[in-house]
C-alpha cells in the first residue's frame, strides 16, 4: 500500500507520458536526424564539400556529429540513462564520446600520413 501511495504522488508531480507517446517521439526524432543526413548525402552542398575543417570536409564533420547525436539519444532513451544519476550518465556518455573522437582523430591522422607517403614519394602501394 505504501509503495502505491508513493507512486501515485510521483505520477501526479512528474506527469509521465505513456509508452506509445515515447516510442513515437523517439521514432520522429531519429527519423528527422536520419532524413537530414540522407538529404545532405544526396544534395552534397558545395559550401559544405568545399570547406575543410581540421583536414576534413565540413560535410563529413556534420555526418559524424549527427551520428553521435543519434547514438547519444538511443543510449538516453533505450538504455534509460535519463532515469539515472547525472554522474553515471556522464561516465557512460562521455567515455563513449571521447573514445569515438579519439578513434576518428587517429584514423584521420594516420590515414593522411599513409596517403602522403604513398602519393608524394616513390614508394608504391606494396603493403
FENGI-V187982 format. One record per residue. N is the residue number from 1. RES is the residue in three letters. PHI is phi in degrees with one decimal (none if undefined). PSI is psi in whole degrees, 0 to 359 (none if undefined). Layout:
BEGIN
((N;RES;PHI;PSI) (N;RES;PHI;PSI))
END
This chain:
BEGIN
((1;UNK;none;318) (2;UNK;-65.3;323) (3;UNK;-63.9;319) (4;UNK;-65.1;324) (5;UNK;-65.0;316) (6;UNK;-62.6;318) (7;UNK;-63.1;319) (8;UNK;-64.5;321) (9;UNK;-63.9;314) (10;UNK;-64.6;322) (11;UNK;-62.4;322) (12;UNK;-69.2;327) (13;UNK;-82.7;321) (14;UNK;-93.3;341) (15;UNK;53.6;65) (16;UNK;-62.0;142) (17;UNK;-83.4;156) (18;UNK;-82.1;168) (19;UNK;-64.9;327) (20;UNK;-64.2;317) (21;UNK;-64.4;321) (22;UNK;-64.4;316) (23;UNK;-64.0;317) (24;UNK;-65.5;323) (25;UNK;-64.1;317) (26;UNK;-63.2;315) (27;UNK;-60.2;315) (28;UNK;-65.3;314) (29;UNK;-62.5;311) (30;UNK;-66.1;325) (31;UNK;-66.5;321) (32;UNK;-65.8;315) (33;UNK;-64.4;319) (34;UNK;-65.4;321) (35;UNK;-62.8;321) (36;UNK;-63.9;317) (37;UNK;-62.1;314) (38;UNK;-65.6;317) (39;UNK;-62.7;317) (40;UNK;-65.8;325) (41;UNK;-68.7;327) (42;UNK;-79.4;314) (43;UNK;-75.6;319) (44;UNK;46.0;72) (45;UNK;-57.9;138) (46;UNK;-62.0;328) (47;UNK;-66.3;332) (48;UNK;-90.6;330) (49;UNK;-85.1;340) (50;UNK;-93.3;350) (51;UNK;-98.8;128) (52;UNK;-110.0;134) (53;UNK;-128.0;120) (54;UNK;53.7;40) (55;UNK;80.4;7) (56;UNK;-134.8;149) (57;UNK;-61.1;146) (58;UNK;-61.3;326) (59;UNK;-61.6;321) (60;UNK;-65.8;322) (61;UNK;-63.1;321) (62;UNK;-63.4;319) (63;UNK;-61.5;316) (64;UNK;-63.2;316) (65;UNK;-64.9;316) (66;UNK;-65.1;325) (67;UNK;-66.5;319) (68;UNK;-64.6;323) (69;UNK;-63.0;315) (70;UNK;-64.6;318) (71;UNK;-63.0;318) (72;UNK;-62.9;316) (73;UNK;-67.7;323) (74;UNK;-64.5;316) (75;UNK;-64.5;320) (76;UNK;-61.4;317) (77;UNK;-92.5;309) (78;UNK;-81.2;334) (79;UNK;-94.1;4) (80;UNK;58.4;38) (81;UNK;-70.8;338) (82;UNK;-64.8;337) (83;UNK;-92.2;357) (84;UNK;-92.0;172) (85;UNK;-70.8;150) (86;UNK;-57.8;325) (87;UNK;-66.1;320) (88;UNK;-68.5;319) (89;UNK;-59.1;314) (90;UNK;-62.5;318) (91;UNK;-62.2;318) (92;UNK;-72.0;310) (93;UNK;-72.3;311) (94;UNK;-68.0;328) (95;UNK;-61.9;312) (96;UNK;-63.5;317) (97;UNK;-63.0;314) (98;UNK;-65.7;321) (99;UNK;-65.3;319) (100;UNK;-66.7;316) (101;UNK;-65.2;322) (102;UNK;-64.6;316) (103;UNK;-62.3;316) (104;UNK;-62.8;319) (105;UNK;-62.7;312) (106;UNK;-62.7;315) (107;UNK;-62.6;319) (108;UNK;-69.1;316) (109;UNK;-66.4;312) (110;UNK;-68.1;320) (111;UNK;-63.6;319) (112;UNK;-66.2;321) (113;UNK;-63.9;313) (114;UNK;-62.5;319) (115;UNK;-62.5;315) (116;UNK;-62.3;318) (117;UNK;-63.7;315) (118;UNK;-75.0;328) (119;UNK;-83.8;326) (120;UNK;-104.3;5) (121;UNK;-127.8;183) (122;UNK;-87.4;359) (123;UNK;-73.7;134) (124;UNK;-94.2;175) (125;UNK;-75.9;84) (126;UNK;-117.4;20) (127;UNK;-123.5;none))
END
